[in-house]
Amino acid sequence: MNALRHWMKIANGKEQEALAKTLNPPTSVAMLRHYANGFRSMSVARAIDVERATKILARESRGRLPVVDRIDMVKECRNCDHALKCLGRGAVEAASWPITEEPVR
């Protein structure tokens, strides 16, 4: 399961809507589902924005919701020298989540 799909399964409808509205520019929950299910690809800028927004929501949920790291959503971020330097090769290589579950609805 990829990281955003996992987040979407844990989050309730209000939290999903909050994530969609927090992004800049705001998006819809339907578009988040497209990203989560791999029907749409995400830009690096959008992945960074999702990471920042999920950090806020993780704090507000007192850790119930996870932070979705940009390296878990966009392959360009996994290949970034900055990510390798900051996180180490092990973290970057572990960032690809196998997709094994049904789509988020």
N, C-alpha and C positions, 0 to 999 in steps of 0.2 A: 504494500500500500504506500502511495506517495505521501509526503508530509502534509500537503494541503488537504488531500482527501481525508487523511486521518483527523486533521483539525475540524473539517466540516462535519465529520461523523460525531465528534465529541460536542461541538458547539450546538446550542439550541438556535431556534429561528431568530430570536432577538440578537443574539451574538453574531450570527452570520450577517444579519442586516447591518449591525454596527460596524463590522469589518468592511462591508461593501461601501458604506457611507463615509468611513474614515479615510479611504484611499483618495489619492489626489491624481487625476479627477475621480470623483465617486463612480462606482460601478453598481451593477445589480448582483443579487445573490445568484441569479441564473448564470451570469458570466463567471462568477467564482466557481460554480459547478463545472462549467466548461473547462476552466483551468485545472480544477481538481481531477477531472476525468480524462484529461489529456486531449480534449477536443479542440482546444485553443492553446497556442503557446503564449508564454508570458515574456514581456520585455525585461531586460535587466532592471530598468528603472521601476517597473511595476513590482518586480520581485523584492527590491529594496523597500518599497513602500509597504508591501504586504508584511515583510519581516518587521518593520517598525510598528505597524498597526497591531500585529499579533503580540508583540512585546507589551504593548499597552493593555490589550485585552487579557493577556496572561496575568499581569499584575492585578487588574481589576477582579479577575476570577480567583485570585489568591492561589495561583498555580494549577488550577483545574484544567485550564486550557494551555496547551504547549505553545512555545514560540516556534514559528515556522521559519527556518533559516533560508536565506536566499540561495545558498548552495544546494538546497533540497528541491528548488523549483526551476532553476535555470542552469543549463550545462555550461554556459559562458562563465558563470560565477564559480563553478567547480574547477574550471581551467584557469582561473585568474591567479596571477602570481601573488597578489595581495592575500587571497584566501589561503594559498599554500603557505605563505610566510606567517600569517596570523594564526591559522588553525592547525597547520601541519598536514602532511600528506594523508595520514591515517583518517583524520576527520573528513577531508575532502573526498577520499575514496569511499568512505562509508555513507556518503550523502545520497547515493542513488538508491531509492526505495523501490523494491520490486512491486509491480502493480498486480495484485492477486485477488482483489475483492470486487464486488459489484459496484457499479457507478453510484455516486451520491445522488440522491433524488430530492 
